[in-house]
């Protein structure tokens, strides 16, 4: 039922990774969302597209949604490819937990600011390069503390912690190699922050494989079973890196049909006025100096355009193509096959560090399989390419 991406004729798996609660495709989270009521039978469960800013000044037992009365503790569950809260949102999330509530986050990429606040550090880039068609995760039972192992023959894309503060952090789960991938930090108020780095374990494919639904039950059973109110977060999934609160408010504004039509009507009217006024007035024709380096200016302009659009993955792929073109022209090397022989020849001809070349080539080969690229990863990749190009 849920693995609708598999056709009975072609048997081809739909490999899109959405982590979306409405998706019944293999890598959606329809099953996880629908089974919340089974794990928390006493809770009112709602979805929210609102920023964690709503938690400012919240006290225990007070609903973040004023229209939803409840008593006791509440929880916000965030399963998203990226969780990149700004400073205000981080402070609001900690205020929420400090009032005795709970936050559960499972993501490929979590902001450094949030991890630093929890004294946590993850392996850099691990989730993008961990691409085998299998995933194995281990979890401690919430009452017996016995460790159980679960696996499936699908994508891994998981990460792990390389640093934790053992004085405040409880280890709940590990990966196949014994590396920590699930931790819990409990506050004096009784609230908690739960960070999980293998969100593929909450997809339909994983949970419907054999008895893997037990993993989901155990993972969320670390939250109190008498929670009165649960919010399933749609905010971070819909928010791309670089969006700000003003954009979110505009989206809410445009969600109202009447306001949306009024907004676009005003835009069209201003466009018509501008067109008529521009035809009536003859502007001074500016003197355009000749372009000294048209190709360089073009590259810079296109680069700024992609950076402003936050299409980091597409920009990284174009940077790779530009780099390979440079290699072909400068060193007369074919770039159709990027293997060890290619790396050795390039290192010999360029007299550049072979390990650094291997790092660049490995990144180029894995780019198409990455879900997304953060600003920090893009800048790091650009720095590696510039160092090579400026070597001579």
Secondary structure, DSSP 8 states (H G I E B T S, - for coil): ---TTS-TTT------B---TT--STBS-HHHHHTHHHH-TTSEEEEE-S-GGGGTT--TT--SSTT----S-EEEEEEEEEE---HHHHHHHHHHHHTT-EEEEEEEEE-HHHHHHTT-EE-TTHHHH---S-EEEEEE-TTT--EEEEEESS------EEE--TTTEEEEEEETTS-EEEEEEE-TTS-EEEEES-GGGGSHHHHTSTTTHHHHHHHHTTS-TT-SEEEEE-HHHH--TT--HHHHHHHHHHTSHHHHHHHHHHHHHHHHHHHHHHHHS----------S-HHHHHHHHHHHHHHHHT-HHHHHHHHHHHHHHHHHHHH----S--SHHHHHHHHHHHT--HHHHHHHHHHHHHGGG-S---HHHHHHHHHHHHHHHTT-
